[in-house]
Amino acid sequence: FITTLKDTERVMNAVRSHWGVESMHWMLDMDFGEDHSAKRALNAAANFNAACKIALNLLAHDGFDHGKKKLSIKRKMLKAMLNQKYLEHLLSRL
């Protein structure tokens, strides 16, 4: 960014804050396909967005020992579909 602001700490915090939000939106789009969603009726889009954010938070902070591997959100979603014990672990954290 190019700016005339002198308070560099404030600028850095604003940029970090912005990219934190962008990162979450990117994950919601890539992992949950929100941009391609056809939910338009009543509150369906808002409800789906809230459910996706809850799922993203559970998967990102699952507290599960995956061994030496660091799994992506997509891999954790697949693991939850295929592994009943992992799914129960995620749901127990609600």
N, C-alpha and C positions, 0 to 999 in steps of 0.2 A: 504494500500500500504506500501511496505517496500522500503525505499530509503536511500541513503547516502547524499542526498542534505540537506544543512543547512538552506536554505531560505524557511521556513515553509509557509510563506504567499504565495509565488509563487507556491509551491506545492498544497496548498489548492485551489488556484484559478484555477489551471490546472485541478484538480479533479472535482471541481464544474462545470467548463466549459464543461468537457467531459460528465458528467452525464446529463447536460442540453440538450445536443445534443442527447444522448441516449434516454432520456425521450421523446423527440419529435419523434424520429424514432419509439419508442415503440407505441406511440399513433397512428401514421400514419399506422402502421401495424395492430394493434388491432382494431382500429375504422374504418379504410378505407380499410383494407385488401391488402395493397400494396405488400407484399411479395408473395401473391398468384395471383397477377395480371398477365394476359397473354398479356399485351400490349407490343409489341416488334417492331411494324412497325414505321419506320422513327422517328419522335419526340413524338410519342404517350405517351411513358412512362414518359418523361420529362414534357410534358404538363399536364398529369394526376397528377404527383407529385406536380407541381406548383399549380394546382387547389385544391388539397387536403390540401396543406399548407395554402392557402387563407381561405378555409372553416374552418380548424382547428383554425386559428387565430380568425376568426369571432365568432366561437362558444365559444372559450376560454375567449374572452373579449367581450361578447355580450352586457353588460351594461343593461340587462333586469332584472327587479325585479321578481324573482321566489318565492317570499315569504320567508319563513324560510328555504326552501329546498336549498341544494346545489346540482345541477344536474351535472351528468357526461357528457362527450362529447357525448356518445352514447344516453343518455336520451335527450340531447338538439337536436341531429339529429332527433330523433323520434318526438320530439315536433315540430320541423320545418316542418316535413312531415304532421303532423296532425293539426297544428294550423297556419292558413293563416296569422294571425296578427303577430305572432312571426317570421314567414318566411319573411314577409315584413319588419319587424324591422331589421332583420339580413342583408337583401339586401340593406336597406337604409344606412347602415354603410360602404358600399363599396366606 
